[in-house]
Amino acid sequence: MTYPIAIHKEGDSDFLVRVPDLPGCFSAGRTVKEAILNAKEAVLCHIEGLAFDGEDIPLPSEVERFAAEKDYANSIWAVASIDISQMSGKAKKVAVNVPESLLKKIDEYALEHGESRAGLFLDAAASYIAGRRRA
């Protein structure tokens, strides 16, 4: 999952990061690079908390959804790419039969987007469930 993050700096402060799709998810860093790395960790931790509490994981939005909002004026936009297969906690191994041609497409897509096969499967499942619950 790739969440847009809003990076803001005032005066001599660190770069502050907010994740609009995840209310209450904040981070910071001395540099923009550090702020983005810390944001990825914060997003993963926030998502783990939601999952632990049995809540749905919000789907990422496009930056355009938030960029024009007053709260994000003067923000620098970046993304935090999260592989939810890296979440801590108990995991179960499952066996799934996938047609070879589809698996090839899945692997190509994951490679092109810097994701793992497992992360892609989990992102797809979370997106599917969230979409069904909205309907």
Secondary structure, DSSP 4 states (H G I P E B T S, - for coil): -EEEEEEE--TTSPEEEE-TTSTT-EEEESSHHHHHHHHHHHHHHHHHHHHHTTPPPPPPPPTHHHHTSGGGTTPEEEEEE--GGG--S----------HHHHHHHHHHHHHTT--HHHHHHHHHHHHHHHHHH-
